[in-house]
Amino acid sequence: MWLTVCYIYCNVQLGCGTALPGIVAAKLGAKVTLSDSEDLPLCLQQAKQSCSANKLSEVKVIGITWGVYSPAVMNLSPVDIILGSDCFYDTKGN
């Protein structure tokens, strides 16, 4: 079933970090856009490196910051599935 879902749907992963769920979906054939905070350029660079290491040049990586208007959000293609993992990030590390 998951394989079928990935071939049919367009996915966006929010707060992607190193992008494992999005990478897996893309490897299974889904059209994927990875996103994390535009205020974390190192994180976005790591997501791009994950795509490169997995030979996924067609995966887009964009910066989106919650609560901030961004043309990147307005230019997103319609998506069928939103992937999320570790959605709650605590800078205190408690």
C-alpha positions as CSV (number, residue, x, y, z in Angstrom):
1,M,0.0,0.0,0.0
2,W,2.8,2.5,0.9
3,L,4.4,2.0,-2.5
4,T,1.2,2.7,-4.3
5,V,0.6,5.8,-2.2
6,C,4.0,7.2,-2.9
7,Y,3.6,6.7,-6.7
8,I,0.3,8.5,-6.7
9,Y,0.8,11.4,-4.4
10,C,2.8,14.6,-4.2
11,N,4.4,15.1,-0.7
12,V,5.8,18.0,1.3
13,Q,7.9,17.3,4.4
14,L,7.7,20.1,7.1
15,G,10.6,20.6,9.4
16,C,12.6,18.0,7.5
17,G,16.0,18.2,9.3
18,T,18.1,15.5,7.5
19,A,14.9,14.5,5.6
20,L,14.7,10.8,6.2
21,P,10.9,10.4,5.7
22,G,11.0,12.6,2.5
23,I,14.0,10.7,1.2
24,V,12.2,7.4,1.6
25,A,9.1,8.7,-0.1
26,A,11.1,10.1,-3.0
27,K,13.0,6.8,-3.3
28,L,9.7,5.0,-3.6
29,G,8.7,7.4,-6.4
30,A,6.8,10.2,-4.8
31,K,7.2,13.8,-5.9
32,V,8.7,15.4,-2.8
33,T,9.4,18.9,-1.6
34,L,11.5,19.2,1.6
35,S,11.2,22.2,3.9
36,D,12.6,23.6,7.1
37,S,13.0,27.0,8.6
38,E,14.6,29.6,6.3
39,D,16.4,30.8,9.4
40,L,18.4,27.5,9.5
41,P,20.5,27.6,6.3
42,L,22.8,24.8,7.6
43,C,19.7,22.5,8.0
44,L,18.6,23.3,4.5
45,Q,22.1,22.5,3.2
46,Q,22.1,19.2,5.0
47,A,18.7,18.3,3.4
48,K,20.2,19.1,0.0
49,Q,23.2,17.0,0.8
50,S,20.9,14.1,1.8
51,C,19.2,14.4,-1.6
52,S,22.5,14.5,-3.4
53,A,23.8,11.4,-1.5
54,N,20.7,9.5,-2.5
55,K,20.8,10.7,-6.1
56,L,17.5,12.6,-5.8
57,S,18.2,15.7,-7.9
58,E,14.5,16.2,-8.6
59,V,13.6,16.8,-4.9
60,K,13.1,20.5,-4.0
61,V,14.4,21.9,-0.7
62,I,12.8,25.2,0.4
63,G,13.0,27.4,3.5
64,I,9.7,28.1,5.2
65,T,9.4,29.8,8.6
66,W,6.2,29.4,10.6
67,G,4.1,32.6,10.8
68,V,6.2,34.4,8.2
69,Y,4.8,35.1,4.7
70,S,7.0,33.5,2.1
71,P,6.7,33.4,-1.7
72,A,8.1,29.8,-1.4
73,V,4.8,28.8,0.3
74,M,2.6,30.5,-2.3
75,N,4.6,28.8,-5.1
76,L,4.2,25.3,-3.8
77,S,2.3,22.9,-6.0
78,P,-0.8,21.4,-4.5
79,V,0.2,18.5,-2.2
80,D,-1.7,15.3,-1.2
81,I,0.3,14.3,1.8
82,I,2.2,16.4,4.4
83,L,4.9,14.4,6.1
84,G,6.0,15.4,9.6
85,S,8.6,14.0,12.0
86,D,9.9,15.5,15.2
87,C,7.5,18.4,14.7
88,F,8.0,19.8,18.1
89,Y,11.5,21.2,18.6
90,D,12.7,22.4,22.0
91,T,15.8,24.5,22.0
92,K,16.2,23.9,25.7
93,G,16.9,20.2,25.1
94,N,15.0,19.1,28.2
